[in-house]
Amino acid sequence: MITVILVIHILLSVGLIGVILLQRSEGGALGIGGGGGGFMSGRAAGNLLTRITAVLATGFMLTSIGLAILFGAHTGNKSILDTTAPATQQQPGTPAVPALPAVPSAPQSR
């Protein structure tokens, strides 16, 4: 199921990029684009591309949320506080004896 939603998500993102690149530039900050009649010009084409962009963006957001929920359900708690300490290898019923500290050796003189 995750794979299907992921493929849909990728197709939506590629479609969204394509539709956004087809739209006419309104800003003209760099002095490029937005001029003359292009392959899709006119008011109706602008409204159509705006609606297609809105639909693709909505689908993209919904698949993003769906993937986040599905991937979050597959992972368990990874907190260090939720894990227990590893058990030591002991015989059942024997008390745990702490290790004795090492005795420091005397410094050697030359």
C-alpha positions in Angstrom: 0.0 0.0 0.0 2.8 2.4 0.8 4.4 1.7 -2.6 1.2 2.6 -4.4 0.8 5.8 -2.5 4.5 6.6 -3.0 4.2 6.1 -6.8 1.1 8.3 -6.9 3.0 10.9 -4.8 5.9 10.9 -7.3 3.5 11.3 -10.3 1.7 14.1 -8.6 5.0 15.9 -7.9 6.2 15.6 -11.5 2.8 16.8 -12.8 2.8 19.7 -10.4 6.3 20.7 -11.6 5.1 20.5 -15.2 2.0 22.6 -14.7 3.8 25.2 -12.7 6.4 25.5 -15.5 3.7 25.9 -18.1 2.2 28.9 -16.3 3.0 32.4 -17.4 5.3 34.5 -15.2 3.6 37.4 -13.6 6.5 38.9 -11.7 8.9 39.7 -14.4 11.7 40.3 -11.9 14.4 39.1 -14.2 12.8 40.5 -17.3 12.2 37.1 -18.8 9.0 35.4 -19.4 5.5 36.8 -19.3 5.7 38.4 -22.6 3.9 37.9 -25.9 1.5 35.1 -26.8 2.7 31.7 -25.9 1.5 28.3 -26.6 -1.2 28.7 -23.9 -2.2 32.3 -23.6 -5.4 34.0 -22.6 -7.5 34.2 -19.5 -9.1 30.8 -19.8 -5.8 28.9 -20.0 -4.6 30.7 -16.9 -7.8 29.7 -15.0 -7.4 26.1 -16.2 -3.8 25.9 -15.1 -4.6 27.5 -11.8 -7.3 24.9 -11.1 -5.1 22.0 -12.2 -2.3 23.3 -9.9 -4.7 23.5 -7.0 -5.9 20.0 -7.6 -2.4 18.6 -7.9 -1.2 20.5 -4.9 -4.1 19.2 -2.8 -3.4 15.6 -3.9 0.3 16.1 -3.2 -0.4 17.3 0.4 -2.9 14.5 1.0 -0.4 11.8 -0.1 2.3 13.5 2.0 0.2 13.3 5.1 -0.9 9.7 4.2 2.7 8.6 3.8 3.8 10.3 7.0 1.0 8.4 8.9 1.8 5.1 7.3 5.6 5.3 7.8 5.0 6.4 11.4 2.9 3.4 12.1 5.7 1.0 11.0 8.3 2.4 13.3 8.3 1.5 17.0 9.5 3.6 19.9 13.2 4.3 19.3 13.7 6.2 22.5 16.6 5.2 24.7 14.4 5.7 27.7 11.9 3.0 26.5 14.5 0.3 26.2 15.6 -2.0 29.0 19.2 -2.7 30.0 20.6 -5.8 28.5 20.5 -8.8 30.8 23.9 -10.2 32.0 24.6 -13.9 31.5 24.0 -15.4 35.0 22.7 -18.7 36.3 19.2 -18.3 37.5 18.9 -18.0 41.3 22.5 -16.7 41.9 22.9 -13.2 43.3 24.8 -10.6 41.3 28.3 -10.0 42.7 30.0 -6.7 41.8 33.5 -7.0 40.4 36.3 -6.1 42.8 38.3 -3.0 41.9 41.8 -3.5 40.6 44.7 -3.0 43.0 47.1 -0.3 41.9 50.6 -1.5 41.5 53.5 0.3 43.1 55.5 2.6 40.8 58.8 1.2 39.7 61.9 3.2 40.5 64.9 3.3 38.4 
